[in-house]
Amino acid sequence: MKVLITGAGGMLGRALSSCLETREHEVKGFPREALDVTNFHQVMEVVLNEKPELVIHAGAYTKVDQAESEPDLAYLINGYGTENIAVACSRLDIPMLYVSTDYVFDGESTRPYHPWDSTGPISVYGKTKLAGERAVRNLLNKFYIVRTSWLYGPNGRNFVDTIHQMATDGKVLRVVSDQFGSPTCTLTLSETIADLIMTKRWGVYHGTDGGVTNWYEFAKEIVQDMRVPVQPIATKDMPRPATRPKYSVLDNTSLIHTIEREMVPWKEALSMYLSMKKEKQPV
Ligand SMILES: NC(=O)c1ccc[n+]([C@@H]2O[C@H](COP(=O)([O-])OP(=O)(O)OC[C@H]3O[C@@H](n4cnc5c(N)ncnc54)[C@H](OP(=O)(O)O)[C@@H]3O)[C@@H](O)[C@H]2O)c1
């Protein structure tokens, strides 16, 4: 398949590009410099010229805390920018895959969220990503919306690398233990997306690595070979500009049925990523 990827310079964009290339798709990856989704004319020109069979929209405004102080920019990129991509897909009558987030939920649930549960974002970032979802649903019949959570992987700012670096530098690790979710590696998510796009079963999906944890337990798992102590703290003791959902576990069942395989457990994916990191370190 000829697949155009937006945000191809980002953490997920890069992982997706190499995964789809390995599966012998023709990948046209556009980093922000080559395709700014807020520029309607550029979007139309690039997408209509390339004539892909599918667009994967992985480009986004992802600074969750900063979004609270620059909501207009966050909406411009995540809402209007996503709408532009959807318009171009509609013009070509091709499907679009939009990567969304667990932050579209309010975190008050006591069981994993289903794709059809009511949304209720509590941060600007979550609201702007939901605006993107709405644009996709309103403009297209053939789409996948894949909500994922707590992403980490090569080539990007992420929790795993930050905690690992802090532990290496001998810094004190104090991590919140009262927010629950599912860490997800961009490498496993890319494989999942690669499986999903072959199905042509349009709809809203939840796609995370398997299992549930909190940030404190996640941090302990990251540094388990380093014998570094991690201290649990409460969210209220670490105020941040954006409120995070207390519980944003996503139920992957419909995706599992659609791609006909289980999700990789989060500890397994993390261990694979940490081994990769170790191999790359200079001796
Ligand atoms: N990270 C997470 O924990 C997480 C969780 C759930 C869902 N997601 C979603 O997963 C997707 C990928 O996120 P990620 O973690 O890979 O984030 P990322 O590394 O920040 O990648 C996003 C990419 O989008 C680019 N971008 C920003 N504005 C753009 C614009 N106007 N036009 C085109 N591209 C633009 C960024 O470029 P610059 O770097 O130059 O700004 C960046 O390369 C996003 O849709 C995000 O909302 C992420």
Ligand as a Chemical Component Dictionary entry (heavy atoms), coordinates in Angstrom:
data_LIG
# 
_chem_comp.id                   LIG 
_chem_comp.type                 NON-POLYMER 
_chem_comp.pdbx_formal_charge   0 
_chem_comp.three_letter_code    LIG 
# 
loop_
_chem_comp_atom.comp_id 
_chem_comp_atom.atom_id 
_chem_comp_atom.alt_atom_id 
_chem_comp_atom.type_symbol 
_chem_comp_atom.charge 
_chem_comp_atom.model_Cartn_x 
_chem_comp_atom.model_Cartn_y 
_chem_comp_atom.model_Cartn_z 
_chem_comp_atom.pdbx_ordinal 
LIG N1  N1  N 0  3.276  10.657 23.591 1  
LIG C1  C1  C 0  2.224  10.099 24.191 2  
LIG O1  O1  O 0  2.298  9.687  25.362 3  
LIG C2  C2  C 0  0.940  9.921  23.440 4  
LIG C3  C3  C 0  -0.122 9.271  24.072 5  
LIG C4  C4  C 0  -1.318 9.092  23.363 6  
LIG C5  C5  C 0  -1.434 9.561  22.070 7  
LIG N2  N2  N 1  -0.397 10.211 21.488 8  
LIG C6  C6  C 0  -0.576 10.681 20.107 9  
LIG O2  O2  O 0  0.344  9.970  19.294 10 
LIG C7  C7  C 0  0.717  10.760 18.166 11 
LIG C8  C8  C 0  2.230  10.785 18.033 12 
LIG O3  O3  O 0  2.775  11.405 19.177 13 
LIG P1  P1  P 0  4.320  11.331 19.549 14 
LIG O4  O4  O 0  4.403  10.838 20.940 15 
LIG O5  O5  O -1 5.071  10.658 18.453 16 
LIG O6  O6  O 0  4.659  12.884 19.595 17 
LIG P2  P2  P 0  5.841  13.720 18.946 18 
LIG O7  O7  O 0  7.121  12.983 19.063 19 
LIG O8  O8  O 0  5.725  15.073 19.555 20 
LIG O9  O9  O 0  5.441  13.749 17.423 21 
LIG C9  C9  C 0  4.508  14.648 16.902 22 
LIG C10 C10 C 0  5.082  15.193 15.628 23 
LIG O10 O10 O 0  4.113  16.085 15.059 24 
LIG C11 C11 C 0  4.815  17.179 14.546 25 
LIG N3  N3  N 0  3.975  18.350 14.368 26 
LIG C12 C12 C 0  3.701  19.343 15.255 27 
LIG N4  N4  N 0  2.980  20.298 14.672 28 
LIG C13 C13 C 0  2.784  19.908 13.383 29 
LIG C14 C14 C 0  2.150  20.495 12.274 30 
LIG N5  N5  N 0  1.558  21.704 12.351 31 
LIG N6  N6  N 0  2.143  19.830 11.091 32 
LIG C15 C15 C 0  2.744  18.618 10.996 33 
LIG N7  N7  N 0  3.383  18.016 11.993 34 
LIG C16 C16 C 0  3.402  18.657 13.185 35 
LIG C17 C17 C 0  5.925  17.430 15.543 36 
LIG O11 O11 O 0  6.928  18.233 14.980 37 
LIG P3  P3  P 0  7.820  19.214 15.928 38 
LIG O12 O12 O 0  8.554  18.315 16.871 39 
LIG O13 O13 O 0  8.656  19.934 14.959 40 
LIG O14 O14 O 0  6.818  20.088 16.641 41 
LIG C18 C18 C 0  6.369  16.015 15.848 42 
LIG O15 O15 O 0  7.368  15.586 14.946 43 
LIG C19 C19 C 0  0.065  12.134 18.401 44 
LIG O16 O16 O 0  -1.140 12.193 17.680 45 
LIG C20 C20 C 0  -0.246 12.141 19.888 46 
LIG O17 O17 O 0  -1.334 12.977 20.184 47 
LIG C21 C21 C 0  0.789  10.395 22.134 48 
# 
loop_
_chem_comp_bond.comp_id 
_chem_comp_bond.atom_id_1 
_chem_comp_bond.atom_id_2 
_chem_comp_bond.value_order 
_chem_comp_bond.pdbx_ordinal 
LIG N1  C1  SING 1  
LIG C1  O1  DOUB 2  
LIG C1  C2  SING 3  
LIG C2  C3  SING 4  
LIG C2  C21 DOUB 5  
LIG C3  C4  DOUB 6  
LIG C4  C5  SING 7  
LIG C5  N2  DOUB 8  
LIG N2  C6  SING 9  
LIG N2  C21 SING 10 
LIG C6  O2  SING 11 
LIG C6  C20 SING 12 
LIG O2  C7  SING 13 
LIG C7  C8  SING 14 
LIG C7  C19 SING 15 
LIG C8  O3  SING 16 
LIG O3  P1  SING 17 
LIG P1  O4  DOUB 18 
LIG P1  O5  SING 19 
LIG P1  O6  SING 20 
LIG O6  P2  SING 21 
LIG P2  O7  DOUB 22 
LIG P2  O8  SING 23 
LIG P2  O9  SING 24 
LIG O9  C9  SING 25 
LIG C9  C10 SING 26 
LIG C10 O10 SING 27 
LIG C10 C18 SING 28 
LIG O10 C11 SING 29 
LIG C11 N3  SING 30 
LIG C11 C17 SING 31 
LIG N3  C12 SING 32 
LIG N3  C16 SING 33 
LIG C12 N4  DOUB 34 
LIG N4  C13 SING 35 
LIG C13 C14 SING 36 
LIG C13 C16 DOUB 37 
LIG C14 N5  SING 38 
LIG C14 N6  DOUB 39 
LIG N6  C15 SING 40 
LIG C15 N7  DOUB 41 
LIG N7  C16 SING 42 
LIG C17 O11 SING 43 
LIG C17 C18 SING 44 
LIG O11 P3  SING 45 
LIG P3  O12 DOUB 46 
LIG P3  O13 SING 47 
LIG P3  O14 SING 48 
LIG C18 O15 SING 49 
LIG C19 O16 SING 50 
LIG C19 C20 SING 51 
LIG C20 O17 SING 52 
# 
